[in-house]
Amino acid sequence: MSRTTNTWRRKATGLTAGMAVAAMALTACSGGDSGGDAAETTTTVSQADIDEAMTTPTKLTFWTWVPDIENQVQLFMDEYPAIEVEVVNVGQGADHYKKLRSALQAGKGAPDVAQLEFQHVQSFALGDNLLDLTPYIPADTGEDYVDWVWQQVQSTDGSKVWSIPQDAGPLGQLYREDILTAHGIEVPTTWDDFAVAAKTLHEADPNVYLTNMPGNDMGQFAGMLWQAGARPFGWDGDQEVTIDVTSDEATKVAQYWQDLIQADLVSVDPDFTDGWYQGLANGKYASWAPAAAWGPVFLQGTAANTSGLWRAANVPQWDASGDPVSANWGGSSDAVLASSENPIAAAQLALWINHDPVSTLKFANEQFLFPTTTDTLANPEFTDLEPEFYGGQQVNKLFAEISETVPQDFGWLPFMDYAYSAGQETVGKAIADKGDIVAALQAWQDDLVSYAEQQGFTVK
């Protein structure tokens, strides 16, 4: 359990990256095409070429932070004995991206394949640092993945595929059935119900909060904007970016949590800290909402003493009358660097471990990465598990259904590490200080617009 804790977190990497790393990202990506002939490939690679490449002795380097991914890589090497893959963990989060950007900037030392979280795919695509996988994979590959997930790894115009999805984090809620039942509170199905439940619970027991809203996790905050219909970020693939963190939908989210926080109806503890872990284990929080699909297994390790008391449900809705709408928090993919000298073999590695049914099921049931392929999401060996921790509830099946309710049209900026860092300094600080979160949105907007223009982007 402890070895995979950081994998399940899928934290917003940019929170610790800061300005220096963001600047490095743009510097590293602005030097033009780093891919040579590989980046120039536009026609489909023939099966004969693939067969030849996969039977030619080749060594690949794969940078990833997933624990025990050697198991999936070994399956790949068993399938293709001529290919040797060296798995390297250069760090997680900011450390991983900083080293990757440094290698790209230096023009040497970059791996063939690298893990990238969804929000960072576009920033590495900037400057042709990633190999367009379209010629190297079957044209219908995207049909095997959840629609919104596949969109996360494509170019903004949908003409290129930058990486192969590995895992995702659609939003639901995890809650303590015993605590809610003891206070006669039904599971909130709307955010209005959630606010009422938060008030009822905390007034009945001042030592318990319905949930915790951390100020240090812009990944979760971005997911809430996504679910509410805000589309704060965008990039046209060239010089134009969209920055709109002060939309009506974003303001609605900020005002909602501001009201709860300032009334002391939810706590504001930093997440993924000792205090937060203890809050989950000792009943300080009656729910984790919103929680990502990687949360259920993570929670089992963090609050093992509460086994049997938790349940899962859909994320509360803004509109009670419409179809359920979720969003995403986290998720990653594997990309091939355009500098790879073995693009065919590298592309097959990225595709195979994240597409082969045996490999993807191992990711789901052994490393507890939430699946992105429709095959695994429908596999009874995944969906029909009945963990004792959740009272036998088929939590995987629920989140598989939730994954189908994530809107597709959510984009990112090509400098999300800076965007998240700036968001933490504005919105995150306002949350932690129990201050004016709505005003902080405007400060975040102004900061991002200024930064984008300094980097030569046109802000739409």
SULTANOR-V133847 format. One record per pair of residues at least 6 apart in sequence whose C-alpha atoms are under 6 Angstrom apart, sorted by the first residue. I is the first residue (numbers start at 1). J is the second residue. If there is no record, write none. Layout:
i = <I/I>
j = <J/J>
This chain:
i = <1/8/10/12/13/13/14/14/14/15/15/17/18/19/22/22/28/29/29/30/32/33/33/34/35/35/39/39/43/44/45/45/55/56/57/57/58/59/59/59/60/60/61/61/61/61/62/62/62/62/62/63/63/63/64/64/65/65/72/90/103/103/112/112/112/113/113/114/114/115/115/116/116/117/117/118/119/122/123/123/129/129/130/130/130/131/131/131/132/132/132/133/134/134/144/144/145/145/145/148/153/153/153/154/154/154/156/163/163/163/164/164/165/166/166/166/167/167/167/167/167/167/168/168/169/169/169/169/169/169/169/170/170/170/170/170/171/171/171/171/171/172/172/172/172/172/173/173/173/173/173/173/173/173/174/174/174/174/175/175/175/175/176/176/176/176/177/177/188/189/190/190/190/191/191/191/198/198/199/202/202/208/208/209/209/210/210/210/211/211/211/211/212/212/212/213/214/214/214/214/215/215/215/216/216/218/219/220/223/223/223/225/226/227/227/228/230/230/232/232/232/233/233/233/233/233/234/234/234/234/234/235/235/239/239/240/240/240/241/241/242/242/245/246/254/254/258/262/268/279/281/292/294/307/308/308/308/308/310/311/325/326/326/327/334/353/354/363/364/377/383/383/384/385/386/386/386/423/426/426/427/427/430/430>
j = <301/294/330/219/93/94/417/420/421/420/421/94/421/418/417/418/105/126/127/127/127/127/128/129/338/339/131/338/135/135/135/136/82/82/82/83/83/83/84/85/85/112/85/86/111/112/87/88/111/113/114/88/89/114/89/115/89/92/359/96/109/110/336/337/340/335/336/334/335/333/334/332/333/331/332/332/412/414/414/415/337/338/336/337/338/336/337/338/160/161/162/161/160/161/373/374/372/373/374/408/161/162/163/160/161/162/237/333/334/335/333/334/333/332/333/354/331/332/369/370/371/372/331/370/292/293/294/328/329/330/331/292/293/327/328/403/291/292/326/327/328/290/291/313/314/315/288/289/290/291/312/313/314/315/287/288/311/312/286/287/310/311/286/287/309/310/309/310/194/316/316/317/318/316/317/318/210/265/265/208/209/284/285/266/285/285/286/287/266/285/287/288/266/267/268/268/268/269/270/271/428/431/432/270/428/420/329/329/327/328/329/250/327/326/327/249/249/250/243/244/245/242/243/411/412/413/241/242/411/412/413/241/413/457/458/457/458/459/459/460/459/460/445/441/437/438/437/434/432/285/303/329/370/389/388/389/390/391/390/390/405/405/406/406/350/359/360/369/370/400/396/397/394/394/392/393/394/444/440/444/437/440/436/437>
